[in-house]
């Protein structure tokens, strides 16, 4: 008789137990308690051309308690592990900010805090993902909600049936953890993800999703993990094309890059977050020329140019002629353009003309 697959909750509990058991074993043997984990950073990132995704390399690092350079991070990691263990035992989820406050305190008889800023607990949580092989959400730690979606989709979320076409002006608020969502009915031709909520509001007011039988989804700037995972699930489970709509600047390009290839900081989570077949719908330098948007150009700054140089040197961009041409156009025009500049052609121009024409012509970048 085959054993049933372990639930995410059971897997997370067992990995934390094994971590603690190994550290106790080291202490009992009078060894320096040490945690080993993969190196996070560009030096340990590989681009898998076959899969079209970023992957974590095999470089490893160790973190020891009796090493002054490691001690604080070692302690932060174990503090986060302890918080996660408690959450798993009581089967409750908390936010990243909650974890920060649960860990933040002064070490007795010192003036040293275990953490001073949330970035430290966030980093420790990412380390725990590497050590345990469990996602942040599986460790019962969620990020804040940041995104909306509308379309002809019906889901079941924790027993509640939710119709994305009947969620009012704000749409359905996308949670951090979308693993337990069940898709009951999906009636859509494609998905448009946009970086700006203001653009989503425009399309929602124009009922673009209803007229063109699609899903519109947005966050505020860089995509959250919950949104990326939701997009990936819709792509993988329902074979739905996904188009990304961003400002024509290097930061919009990077948002697209993260969705398609993955991010350097989260290369360890690429398998459950990246969408290699996603396409970039706009806005592009060609749109600036074709729709006479030059008067709306925003001058490039030194930071823009430096970031453009950095991104264009990434392995997944440096041989992409279409994208290198876009970078050249930015330099030639000496500017960048926001999606909302299209409103100069009319308030509903993006809904009535721009997007329908782009999709009809299959005018995408990959």
Secondary structure, DSSP 8 states (H G I E B T S, - for coil): -------HHHHHHHHHHHHHHHHHHHHHTT---EEEEE--SGGGEEEETTTTEEEE-S-EEEEETT-TTTHHHHHHHHHHHHHHHHHHHHT--EEHHHHHHHH--B-TTSS-BS-SSHHHHHHHHHHHHHHHS--TTTTTEE-----EEESSEEEEETTEEEETTSSGGG-EE--S--TT-EEEEE--SEEEEES-HHHHHHHHHTTHHHHTT-EEEE-SSS--HHHHHHHHHHHHHH--EEEEE--BSHHHHHHHHHHHH--STTGGGGGGT--TT-EEEE--HHHHHHTT-GGG-EE--HHHHHHHHHHHTSHHHHT-HHHHHHHHHHHHHTEEB-GGGGGGG-TTHIIIIIHHHHHHHT--B-
